[in-house]
Each structure stands twice: as structure tokens, then as C-alpha cells.
Amino acid sequence: MKRALFIGRFQPFHNGHLHVAKSLSKIYDEMIIGIGSSQEKNTKDNPFSYNERKAMIKNTLINNKIKNFKIYQIPDLYDDYKWTDYILKKIPKFNVAYSGNEWTIRCFKKHKIRAQKIRLVKGLNSTKIREMMAENRNWRRLVPREAVAYIGKIKGVERIRKIFKYR
């Protein structure tokens, strides 16, 4: 079985993430989605909890007819080797890891694990989307409708505005 690991924080899950997930789901028998910084929530960099991100991703993928995935939590361990060892022990064996984060790619390569950096779309990243949410700018076009609906349901924009100190 060919299996890919797609790892990120997904704060929030946006159209770029969905594009990668669609591509990987066609190439691999199974896609493992690793939600990084899984223990973090209610901060500027990580406003959404692991369970909220999992729900956002699951709803989006299922509604986009993607079924060959499993979701795992990956906490920060603040040590490159411990972090990578955790993944190798807790997640099913995979053929290649995909991420948009240079540090993540370096960690895997140090362990001689095949890793590939995903091509980022200029102007499309979760940090910018969170800033747009905080500033009440039009972020919805950058996020799949299922994730937009879920963020509305959990009052995610209001939470981000509070975290960013916008009223």
C-alpha cells in the first residue's frame, strides 16, 4: 500500500491544503493527515484546537469526495529527533512526507525519510488568513466552504479577533 503523510498545522485548513489533499488522494492508496502543534489552541499562531481542525478537515474532505484518509495528532516536542521518532512510532508507515514547512522537511531528511516540500501559493497561507479574519477582511474566498461554515459555527473569527485584540 502506497501511503503519504501530509503534515501541517492547518490553522485554518485553506484552499491550498485542499488542493494538495486532492492531489495526494489520487496518487496514494491512503493519505495520513498529521495535525501538528496538536496540543495548542487559543493562541495567535494556533487559535483552533486539534478537534476543531480535525472536524474542519474531515468535513471538507468528505464533502469533496475524498475518503482515503486518516487523521492523527502530532504534538510539538521541541526536539527534532524526539518529534520525528514520535511520528515514526505513532503513525502508520508511509512512503513520503509532504509539508509546506522547511523545518518539517529538514527533520524528516535528517532521519533519512523521504520528504517533499509542497509548492506554496503566493498570498495563500494560514497566517495571512488569520490576520484577515482579525481585521475583518474578506478571508472566506481562501478557505473551503465547509471550513468557513465550521469556523462560523464555533465562532472562530470572534475568537481570533479577541486573541489579536481587535474588537
Buried (B, 14 or more C-beta within 10 A) or exposed (E): EEBBBBBBBBBBBBBBBBBBBBBBBEEBEBBBBBBBBBEBBEEBEBBBBBEBBBBBBBBBBEEBEBEEBEBBBBBEBEEBEEBBEBBEEEBEEBEBBBBBBEEBBEBBEEBEBEBEBBEEEEEBBBEBBBBBBBEEEEBBEBBBEBBBBBBEEBEBBEBBBBBBEEE
